[in-house]
Amino acid sequence: MKISPIYKRVIGLDVHQAKISACAVIEQVDGTRTVEHRKFGALKRDRRALAEWAKA
């Protein structure tokens, strides 16, 4: 059985009291995958930065 991805772009979040770790996996047109890790604080401005990063 072959498993094919449903989504081409996903972000996983690990939320703690003082920080949020994020990992984005993006499948390119040629089938290769790009993985990007980022860490954000838990303050409101940090969560806004996370939202902007995810939107980009």
CHARMM internal coordinates of N, CA and C (Angstrom, degrees):
IC EDIT
DIST 1 N 1 CA 1.4465
DIST 1 CA 1 C 1.5235
ANGL 1 N 1 CA 1 C 108.20
DIST 1 C 2 N 1.3193
ANGL 1 CA 1 C 2 N 116.37
DIHE 1 N 1 CA 1 C 2 N 127.41
DIST 2 N 2 CA 1.4540
ANGL 1 C 2 N 2 CA 121.44
DIHE 1 CA 1 C 2 N 2 CA 178.38
DIST 2 CA 2 C 1.5255
ANGL 2 N 2 CA 2 C 109.46
DIHE 1 C 2 N 2 CA 2 C -94.50
DIST 2 C 3 N 1.3147
ANGL 2 CA 2 C 3 N 115.75
DIHE 2 N 2 CA 2 C 3 N 132.64
DIST 3 N 3 CA 1.4616
ANGL 2 C 3 N 3 CA 121.06
DIHE 2 CA 2 C 3 N 3 CA 178.51
DIST 3 CA 3 C 1.5181
ANGL 3 N 3 CA 3 C 108.01
DIHE 2 C 3 N 3 CA 3 C -104.08
DIST 3 C 4 N 1.3073
ANGL 3 CA 3 C 4 N 116.24
DIHE 3 N 3 CA 3 C 4 N 125.45
DIST 4 N 4 CA 1.4606
ANGL 3 C 4 N 4 CA 120.22
DIHE 3 CA 3 C 4 N 4 CA 177.58
DIST 4 CA 4 C 1.5296
ANGL 4 N 4 CA 4 C 109.05
DIHE 3 C 4 N 4 CA 4 C -115.09
DIST 4 C 5 N 1.3364
ANGL 4 CA 4 C 5 N 116.31
DIHE 4 N 4 CA 4 C 5 N 144.47
DIST 5 N 5 CA 1.4708
ANGL 4 C 5 N 5 CA 119.09
DIHE 4 CA 4 C 5 N 5 CA -177.92
DIST 5 CA 5 C 1.5263
ANGL 5 N 5 CA 5 C 111.90
DIHE 4 C 5 N 5 CA 5 C -66.58
DIST 5 C 6 N 1.3146
ANGL 5 CA 5 C 6 N 115.50
DIHE 5 N 5 CA 5 C 6 N 145.24
DIST 6 N 6 CA 1.4605
ANGL 5 C 6 N 6 CA 121.32
DIHE 5 CA 5 C 6 N 6 CA 177.28
DIST 6 CA 6 C 1.5204
ANGL 6 N 6 CA 6 C 109.70
DIHE 5 C 6 N 6 CA 6 C -85.69
DIST 6 C 7 N 1.3345
ANGL 6 CA 6 C 7 N 116.26
DIHE 6 N 6 CA 6 C 7 N -41.89
DIST 7 N 7 CA 1.4568
ANGL 6 C 7 N 7 CA 121.49
DIHE 6 CA 6 C 7 N 7 CA -178.02
DIST 7 CA 7 C 1.5165
ANGL 7 N 7 CA 7 C 109.79
DIHE 6 C 7 N 7 CA 7 C -112.95
DIST 7 C 8 N 1.3106
ANGL 7 CA 7 C 8 N 117.03
DIHE 7 N 7 CA 7 C 8 N 142.61
DIST 8 N 8 CA 1.4588
ANGL 7 C 8 N 8 CA 122.30
DIHE 7 CA 7 C 8 N 8 CA -179.45
DIST 8 CA 8 C 1.5249
ANGL 8 N 8 CA 8 C 112.16
DIHE 7 C 8 N 8 CA 8 C -89.66
DIST 8 C 9 N 1.3381
ANGL 8 CA 8 C 9 N 117.71
DIHE 8 N 8 CA 8 C 9 N -16.70
DIST 9 N 9 CA 1.4684
ANGL 8 C 9 N 9 CA 122.98
DIHE 8 CA 8 C 9 N 9 CA 179.87
DIST 9 CA 9 C 1.5170
ANGL 9 N 9 CA 9 C 109.01
DIHE 8 C 9 N 9 CA 9 C -137.92
DIST 9 C 10 N 1.3396
ANGL 9 CA 9 C 10 N 116.34
DIHE 9 N 9 CA 9 C 10 N 123.57
DIST 10 N 10 CA 1.4563
ANGL 9 C 10 N 10 CA 120.70
DIHE 9 CA 9 C 10 N 10 CA 178.22
DIST 10 CA 10 C 1.5254
ANGL 10 N 10 CA 10 C 110.02
DIHE 9 C 10 N 10 CA 10 C -137.84
DIST 10 C 11 N 1.3117
ANGL 10 CA 10 C 11 N 115.66
DIHE 10 N 10 CA 10 C 11 N 152.96
DIST 11 N 11 CA 1.4650
ANGL 10 C 11 N 11 CA 121.87
DIHE 10 CA 10 C 11 N 11 CA 175.78
DIST 11 CA 11 C 1.5217
ANGL 11 N 11 CA 11 C 107.89
DIHE 10 C 11 N 11 CA 11 C -131.27
DIST 11 C 12 N 1.3270
ANGL 11 CA 11 C 12 N 115.83
DIHE 11 N 11 CA 11 C 12 N 127.34
DIST 12 N 12 CA 1.4601
ANGL 11 C 12 N 12 CA 121.79
DIHE 11 CA 11 C 12 N 12 CA 174.85
DIST 12 CA 12 C 1.5186
ANGL 12 N 12 CA 12 C 109.07
DIHE 11 C 12 N 12 CA 12 C -103.21
DIST 12 C 13 N 1.3179
ANGL 12 CA 12 C 13 N 117.46
DIHE 12 N 12 CA 12 C 13 N 139.66
DIST 13 N 13 CA 1.4576
ANGL 12 C 13 N 13 CA 122.36
DIHE 12 CA 12 C 13 N 13 CA -179.15
DIST 13 CA 13 C 1.5208
ANGL 13 N 13 CA 13 C 110.08
DIHE 12 C 13 N 13 CA 13 C -120.98
DIST 13 C 14 N 1.3357
ANGL 13 CA 13 C 14 N 115.36
DIHE 13 N 13 CA 13 C 14 N 137.85
DIST 14 N 14 CA 1.4622
ANGL 13 C 14 N 14 CA 122.83
DIHE 13 CA 13 C 14 N 14 CA 172.83
DIST 14 CA 14 C 1.5244
ANGL 14 N 14 CA 14 C 105.42
DIHE 13 C 14 N 14 CA 14 C -117.30
DIST 14 C 15 N 1.3239
ANGL 14 CA 14 C 15 N 116.42
DIHE 14 N 14 CA 14 C 15 N 105.34
DIST 15 N 15 CA 1.4598
ANGL 14 C 15 N 15 CA 121.94
DIHE 14 CA 14 C 15 N 15 CA -171.25
DIST 15 CA 15 C 1.5269
ANGL 15 N 15 CA 15 C 110.30
DIHE 14 C 15 N 15 CA 15 C -100.25
DIST 15 C 16 N 1.3210
ANGL 15 CA 15 C 16 N 115.48
DIHE 15 N 15 CA 15 C 16 N 126.10
DIST 16 N 16 CA 1.4574
ANGL 15 C 16 N 16 CA 122.91
DIHE 15 CA 15 C 16 N 16 CA 175.38
DIST 16 CA 16 C 1.5277
ANGL 16 N 16 CA 16 C 108.35
DIHE 15 C 16 N 16 CA 16 C -121.07
DIST 16 C 17 N 1.2955
ANGL 16 CA 16 C 17 N 116.43
DIHE 16 N 16 CA 16 C 17 N 178.98
DIST 17 N 17 CA 1.4588
ANGL 16 C 17 N 17 CA 119.54
DIHE 16 CA 16 C 17 N 17 CA -177.08
DIST 17 CA 17 C 1.5257
ANGL 17 N 17 CA 17 C 111.91
DIHE 16 C 17 N 17 CA 17 C -66.00
DIST 17 C 18 N 1.3316
ANGL 17 CA 17 C 18 N 118.74
DIHE 17 N 17 CA 17 C 18 N -40.04
DIST 18 N 18 CA 1.4629
ANGL 17 C 18 N 18 CA 121.63
DIHE 17 CA 17 C 18 N 18 CA -174.35
DIST 18 CA 18 C 1.5202
ANGL 18 N 18 CA 18 C 114.22
DIHE 17 C 18 N 18 CA 18 C -111.27
DIST 18 C 19 N 1.3484
ANGL 18 CA 18 C 19 N 118.46
DIHE 18 N 18 CA 18 C 19 N -5.65
DIST 19 N 19 CA 1.4621
ANGL 18 C 19 N 19 CA 119.13
DIHE 18 CA 18 C 19 N 19 CA -179.10
DIST 19 CA 19 C 1.5188
ANGL 19 N 19 CA 19 C 110.85
DIHE 18 C 19 N 19 CA 19 C -152.78
DIST 19 C 20 N 1.3264
ANGL 19 CA 19 C 20 N 114.61
DIHE 19 N 19 CA 19 C 20 N 159.46
DIST 20 N 20 CA 1.4576
ANGL 19 C 20 N 20 CA 122.40
DIHE 19 CA 19 C 20 N 20 CA 176.71
DIST 20 CA 20 C 1.5159
ANGL 20 N 20 CA 20 C 107.11
DIHE 19 C 20 N 20 CA 20 C -129.47
DIST 20 C 21 N 1.3232
ANGL 20 CA 20 C 21 N 116.87
DIHE 20 N 20 CA 20 C 21 N 123.90
DIST 21 N 21 CA 1.4575
ANGL 20 C 21 N 21 CA 122.38
DIHE 20 CA 20 C 21 N 21 CA 175.46
DIST 21 CA 21 C 1.5203
ANGL 21 N 21 CA 21 C 107.40
DIHE 20 C 21 N 21 CA 21 C -101.01
DIST 21 C 22 N 1.3374
ANGL 21 CA 21 C 22 N 115.86
DIHE 21 N 21 CA 21 C 22 N 134.34
DIST 22 N 22 CA 1.4573
ANGL 21 C 22 N 22 CA 120.67
DIHE 21 CA 21 C 22 N 22 CA -178.20
DIST 22 CA 22 C 1.5193
ANGL 22 N 22 CA 22 C 110.09
DIHE 21 C 22 N 22 CA 22 C -126.99
DIST 22 C 23 N 1.3078
ANGL 22 CA 22 C 23 N 116.21
DIHE 22 N 22 CA 22 C 23 N 143.63
DIST 23 N 23 CA 1.4530
ANGL 22 C 23 N 23 CA 122.61
DIHE 22 CA 22 C 23 N 23 CA 177.37
DIST 23 CA 23 C 1.5304
ANGL 23 N 23 CA 23 C 107.44
DIHE 22 C 23 N 23 CA 23 C -133.11
DIST 23 C 24 N 1.3233
ANGL 23 CA 23 C 24 N 116.84
DIHE 23 N 23 CA 23 C 24 N 121.33
DIST 24 N 24 CA 1.4612
ANGL 23 C 24 N 24 CA 121.26
DIHE 23 CA 23 C 24 N 24 CA 179.03
DIST 24 CA 24 C 1.5228
ANGL 24 N 24 CA 24 C 108.82
DIHE 23 C 24 N 24 CA 24 C -108.57
DIST 24 C 25 N 1.3218
ANGL 24 CA 24 C 25 N 116.39
DIHE 24 N 24 CA 24 C 25 N 133.18
DIST 25 N 25 CA 1.4581
ANGL 24 C 25 N 25 CA 122.78
DIHE 24 CA 24 C 25 N 25 CA 175.37
DIST 25 CA 25 C 1.5211
ANGL 25 N 25 CA 25 C 106.78
DIHE 24 C 25 N 25 CA 25 C -119.02
DIST 25 C 26 N 1.3307
ANGL 25 CA 25 C 26 N 115.00
DIHE 25 N 25 CA 25 C 26 N 121.54
DIST 26 N 26 CA 1.4686
ANGL 25 C 26 N 26 CA 120.81
DIHE 25 CA 25 C 26 N 26 CA -176.77
DIST 26 CA 26 C 1.5199
ANGL 26 N 26 CA 26 C 108.43
DIHE 25 C 26 N 26 CA 26 C -123.67
DIST 26 C 27 N 1.3388
ANGL 26 CA 26 C 27 N 115.92
DIHE 26 N 26 CA 26 C 27 N 124.90
DIST 27 N 27 CA 1.4615
ANGL 26 C 27 N 27 CA 120.54
DIHE 26 CA 26 C 27 N 27 CA 176.41
DIST 27 CA 27 C 1.5201
ANGL 27 N 27 CA 27 C 108.70
DIHE 26 C 27 N 27 CA 27 C -89.88
DIST 27 C 28 N 1.3340
ANGL 27 CA 27 C 28 N 115.75
DIHE 27 N 27 CA 27 C 28 N 123.89
DIST 28 N 28 CA 1.4560
ANGL 27 C 28 N 28 CA 121.90
DIHE 27 CA 27 C 28 N 28 CA 179.91
DIST 28 CA 28 C 1.5303
ANGL 28 N 28 CA 28 C 109.74
DIHE 27 C 28 N 28 CA 28 C -79.28
DIST 28 C 29 N 1.3213
ANGL 28 CA 28 C 29 N 116.62
DIHE 28 N 28 CA 28 C 29 N 170.72
DIST 29 N 29 CA 1.4666
ANGL 28 C 29 N 29 CA 122.26
DIHE 28 CA 28 C 29 N 29 CA -179.08
DIST 29 CA 29 C 1.5274
ANGL 29 N 29 CA 29 C 111.09
DIHE 28 C 29 N 29 CA 29 C -61.17
DIST 29 C 30 N 1.3449
ANGL 29 CA 29 C 30 N 116.95
DIHE 29 N 29 CA 29 C 30 N -36.08
DIST 30 N 30 CA 1.4683
ANGL 29 C 30 N 30 CA 120.28
DIHE 29 CA 29 C 30 N 30 CA -177.98
DIST 30 CA 30 C 1.5299
ANGL 30 N 30 CA 30 C 113.13
DIHE 29 C 30 N 30 CA 30 C -81.18
DIST 30 C 31 N 1.3297
ANGL 30 CA 30 C 31 N 118.07
DIHE 30 N 30 CA 30 C 31 N 2.50
DIST 31 N 31 CA 1.4561
ANGL 30 C 31 N 31 CA 122.13
DIHE 30 CA 30 C 31 N 31 CA 177.07
DIST 31 CA 31 C 1.5127
ANGL 31 N 31 CA 31 C 114.91
DIHE 30 C 31 N 31 CA 31 C 96.01
DIST 31 C 32 N 1.3301
ANGL 31 CA 31 C 32 N 118.26
DIHE 31 N 31 CA 31 C 32 N -10.11
DIST 32 N 32 CA 1.4614
ANGL 31 C 32 N 32 CA 120.24
DIHE 31 CA 31 C 32 N 32 CA 177.34
DIST 32 CA 32 C 1.5298
ANGL 32 N 32 CA 32 C 109.45
DIHE 31 C 32 N 32 CA 32 C -75.04
DIST 32 C 33 N 1.3262
ANGL 32 CA 32 C 33 N 115.60
DIHE 32 N 32 CA 32 C 33 N 157.89
DIST 33 N 33 CA 1.4596
ANGL 32 C 33 N 33 CA 120.37
DIHE 32 CA 32 C 33 N 33 CA -179.12
DIST 33 CA 33 C 1.5144
ANGL 33 N 33 CA 33 C 110.40
DIHE 32 C 33 N 33 CA 33 C -116.90
DIST 33 C 34 N 1.3176
ANGL 33 CA 33 C 34 N 115.67
DIHE 33 N 33 CA 33 C 34 N 139.29
DIST 34 N 34 CA 1.4515
ANGL 33 C 34 N 34 CA 123.49
DIHE 33 CA 33 C 34 N 34 CA 175.39
DIST 34 CA 34 C 1.5244
ANGL 34 N 34 CA 34 C 107.48
DIHE 33 C 34 N 34 CA 34 C -109.44
DIST 34 C 35 N 1.3397
ANGL 34 CA 34 C 35 N 116.52
DIHE 34 N 34 CA 34 C 35 N 132.85
DIST 35 N 35 CA 1.4630
ANGL 34 C 35 N 35 CA 121.52
DIHE 34 CA 34 C 35 N 35 CA 179.34
DIST 35 CA 35 C 1.5214
ANGL 35 N 35 CA 35 C 108.18
DIHE 34 C 35 N 35 CA 35 C -119.58
DIST 35 C 36 N 1.3210
ANGL 35 CA 35 C 36 N 116.21
DIHE 35 N 35 CA 35 C 36 N 129.58
DIST 36 N 36 CA 1.4660
ANGL 35 C 36 N 36 CA 121.33
DIHE 35 CA 35 C 36 N 36 CA 179.98
DIST 36 CA 36 C 1.5263
ANGL 36 N 36 CA 36 C 108.93
DIHE 35 C 36 N 36 CA 36 C -129.63
DIST 36 C 37 N 1.3339
ANGL 36 CA 36 C 37 N 116.12
DIHE 36 N 36 CA 36 C 37 N 129.49
DIST 37 N 37 CA 1.4646
ANGL 36 C 37 N 37 CA 122.62
DIHE 36 CA 36 C 37 N 37 CA 178.45
DIST 37 CA 37 C 1.5214
ANGL 37 N 37 CA 37 C 108.88
DIHE 36 C 37 N 37 CA 37 C -109.69
DIST 37 C 38 N 1.3289
ANGL 37 CA 37 C 38 N 116.43
DIHE 37 N 37 CA 37 C 38 N 136.48
DIST 38 N 38 CA 1.4669
ANGL 37 C 38 N 38 CA 121.67
DIHE 37 CA 37 C 38 N 38 CA 176.11
DIST 38 CA 38 C 1.5178
ANGL 38 N 38 CA 38 C 108.87
DIHE 37 C 38 N 38 CA 38 C -141.20
DIST 38 C 39 N 1.3344
ANGL 38 CA 38 C 39 N 115.52
DIHE 38 N 38 CA 38 C 39 N 152.64
DIST 39 N 39 CA 1.4692
ANGL 38 C 39 N 39 CA 121.64
DIHE 38 CA 38 C 39 N 39 CA 175.31
DIST 39 CA 39 C 1.5155
ANGL 39 N 39 CA 39 C 108.35
DIHE 38 C 39 N 39 CA 39 C -122.49
DIST 39 C 40 N 1.3305
ANGL 39 CA 39 C 40 N 115.02
DIHE 39 N 39 CA 39 C 40 N 138.96
DIST 40 N 40 CA 1.4535
ANGL 39 C 40 N 40 CA 122.14
DIHE 39 CA 39 C 40 N 40 CA -179.15
DIST 40 CA 40 C 1.5212
ANGL 40 N 40 CA 40 C 108.63
DIHE 39 C 40 N 40 CA 40 C -130.31
DIST 40 C 41 N 1.3024
ANGL 40 CA 40 C 41 N 115.81
DIHE 40 N 40 CA 40 C 41 N 154.77
DIST 41 N 41 CA 1.4567
ANGL 40 C 41 N 41 CA 120.82
DIHE 40 CA 40 C 41 N 41 CA 173.55
DIST 41 CA 41 C 1.5214
ANGL 41 N 41 CA 41 C 109.50
DIHE 40 C 41 N 41 CA 41 C -77.65
DIST 41 C 42 N 1.3162
ANGL 41 CA 41 C 42 N 116.85
DIHE 41 N 41 CA 41 C 42 N -179.58
DIST 42 N 42 CA 1.4623
ANGL 41 C 42 N 42 CA 121.14
DIHE 41 CA 41 C 42 N 42 CA -177.11
DIST 42 CA 42 C 1.5293
ANGL 42 N 42 CA 42 C 112.45
DIHE 41 C 42 N 42 CA 42 C -104.27
DIST 42 C 43 N 1.3269
ANGL 42 CA 42 C 43 N 117.46
DIHE 42 N 42 CA 42 C 43 N 0.29
DIST 43 N 43 CA 1.4581
ANGL 42 C 43 N 43 CA 119.47
DIHE 42 CA 42 C 43 N 43 CA 178.57
DIST 43 CA 43 C 1.5322
ANGL 43 N 43 CA 43 C 110.06
DIHE 42 C 43 N 43 CA 43 C -72.71
DIST 43 C 44 N 1.3188
ANGL 43 CA 43 C 44 N 115.28
DIHE 43 N 43 CA 43 C 44 N 163.85
DIST 44 N 44 CA 1.4585
ANGL 43 C 44 N 44 CA 120.53
DIHE 43 CA 43 C 44 N 44 CA -176.56
DIST 44 CA 44 C 1.5292
ANGL 44 N 44 CA 44 C 111.89
DIHE 43 C 44 N 44 CA 44 C -57.72
DIST 44 C 45 N 1.3332
ANGL 44 CA 44 C 45 N 117.54
DIHE 44 N 44 CA 44 C 45 N -42.69
DIST 45 N 45 CA 1.4754
ANGL 44 C 45 N 45 CA 120.41
DIHE 44 CA 44 C 45 N 45 CA -179.68
DIST 45 CA 45 C 1.5278
ANGL 45 N 45 CA 45 C 110.59
DIHE 44 C 45 N 45 CA 45 C -65.28
DIST 45 C 46 N 1.3310
ANGL 45 CA 45 C 46 N 117.36
DIHE 45 N 45 CA 45 C 46 N -33.53
DIST 46 N 46 CA 1.4631
ANGL 45 C 46 N 46 CA 121.02
DIHE 45 CA 45 C 46 N 46 CA 178.07
DIST 46 CA 46 C 1.5292
ANGL 46 N 46 CA 46 C 111.10
DIHE 45 C 46 N 46 CA 46 C -69.66
DIST 46 C 47 N 1.3195
ANGL 46 CA 46 C 47 N 116.15
DIHE 46 N 46 CA 46 C 47 N -39.65
DIST 47 N 47 CA 1.4679
ANGL 46 C 47 N 47 CA 119.90
DIHE 46 CA 46 C 47 N 47 CA 177.54
DIST 47 CA 47 C 1.5201
ANGL 47 N 47 CA 47 C 110.81
DIHE 46 C 47 N 47 CA 47 C -66.57
DIST 47 C 48 N 1.3219
ANGL 47 CA 47 C 48 N 116.89
DIHE 47 N 47 CA 47 C 48 N -34.07
DIST 48 N 48 CA 1.4719
ANGL 47 C 48 N 48 CA 119.69
DIHE 47 CA 47 C 48 N 48 CA 174.85
DIST 48 CA 48 C 1.5235
ANGL 48 N 48 CA 48 C 110.50
DIHE 47 C 48 N 48 CA 48 C -65.10
DIST 48 C 49 N 1.3376
ANGL 48 CA 48 C 49 N 116.31
DIHE 48 N 48 CA 48 C 49 N -41.02
DIST 49 N 49 CA 1.4718
ANGL 48 C 49 N 49 CA 120.73
DIHE 48 CA 48 C 49 N 49 CA 177.49
DIST 49 CA 49 C 1.5395
ANGL 49 N 49 CA 49 C 110.19
DIHE 48 C 49 N 49 CA 49 C -62.09
DIST 49 C 50 N 1.3207
ANGL 49 CA 49 C 50 N 116.22
DIHE 49 N 49 CA 49 C 50 N -39.81
DIST 50 N 50 CA 1.4712
ANGL 49 C 50 N 50 CA 120.51
DIHE 49 CA 49 C 50 N 50 CA 176.34
DIST 50 CA 50 C 1.5168
ANGL 50 N 50 CA 50 C 110.69
DIHE 49 C 50 N 50 CA 50 C -61.78
DIST 50 C 51 N 1.3087
ANGL 50 CA 50 C 51 N 117.28
DIHE 50 N 50 CA 50 C 51 N -44.19
DIST 51 N 51 CA 1.4658
ANGL 50 C 51 N 51 CA 120.97
DIHE 50 CA 50 C 51 N 51 CA 179.54
DIST 51 CA 51 C 1.5284
ANGL 51 N 51 CA 51 C 111.26
DIHE 50 C 51 N 51 CA 51 C -63.11
DIST 51 C 52 N 1.3222
ANGL 51 CA 51 C 52 N 117.16
DIHE 51 N 51 CA 51 C 52 N -41.22
DIST 52 N 52 CA 1.4775
ANGL 51 C 52 N 52 CA 120.31
DIHE 51 CA 51 C 52 N 52 CA 178.16
DIST 52 CA 52 C 1.5158
ANGL 52 N 52 CA 52 C 111.07
DIHE 51 C 52 N 52 CA 52 C -65.92
DIST 52 C 53 N 1.3244
ANGL 52 CA 52 C 53 N 116.98
DIHE 52 N 52 CA 52 C 53 N -40.94
DIST 53 N 53 CA 1.4670
ANGL 52 C 53 N 53 CA 121.33
DIHE 52 CA 52 C 53 N 53 CA 178.11
DIST 53 CA 53 C 1.5210
ANGL 53 N 53 CA 53 C 110.17
DIHE 52 C 53 N 53 CA 53 C -62.33
DIST 53 C 54 N 1.3338
ANGL 53 CA 53 C 54 N 116.46
DIHE 53 N 53 CA 53 C 54 N -44.06
DIST 54 N 54 CA 1.4731
ANGL 53 C 54 N 54 CA 120.48
DIHE 53 CA 53 C 54 N 54 CA -179.71
DIST 54 CA 54 C 1.5226
ANGL 54 N 54 CA 54 C 110.96
DIHE 53 C 54 N 54 CA 54 C -65.63
DIST 54 C 55 N 1.2982
ANGL 54 CA 54 C 55 N 116.62
DIHE 54 N 54 CA 54 C 55 N -37.89
DIST 55 N 55 CA 1.4702
ANGL 54 C 55 N 55 CA 120.56
DIHE 54 CA 54 C 55 N 55 CA -179.69
DIST 55 CA 55 C 1.5182
ANGL 55 N 55 CA 55 C 111.33
DIHE 54 C 55 N 55 CA 55 C -67.28
DIST 55 C 56 N 1.3369
ANGL 55 CA 55 C 56 N 116.48
DIHE 55 N 55 CA 55 C 56 N -35.24
DIST 56 N 56 CA 1.4769
ANGL 55 C 56 N 56 CA 120.73
DIHE 55 CA 55 C 56 N 56 CA -179.58
DIST 56 CA 56 C 1.5084
ANGL 56 N 56 CA 56 C 109.72
DIHE 55 C 56 N 56 CA 56 C -70.99
END
COOR INIT
IC SEED 1 N 1 CA 1 C
IC BUILD
